[in-house]
């Protein structure tokens, strides 16, 4: 399973490079095809795991003024 992340930045928020470092610490990799980052679970994940991961992303981005959208797929 993979989780894709699309970011929306605020001009008054954290710089992209700083946000990228935070996301890479969570295991995300930069992505080029329609999303900004992708996380490869390497296995199927449960809905509960996906929700808990979304909570971790939200906590990691708190205070950066970055909005995000996540989408997971079995691809």
C-alpha positions, 0 to 999 in steps of 0.5 A: 500500500502507498500513501500519497500526500499533496501539500498546500503552502501558505506564504507566511508558513514554513519553507518547502525545504523545512517541510520536506525534512519533516516528512522525510523523517516520517518516511515519505519520499518526494514524488513527481506524478501529481503528488508531492510525497509518497509513503510506501508501506511495503504491505497492506495497512489497516484503516486504523493504521492509516488514520493513526499515520494521518494523525502523525502527519498532522502533528508533525506539520503543526505550526507550519501553516501547511495544509495537506491531503492524503490518499492511500492506494493498494498500488 
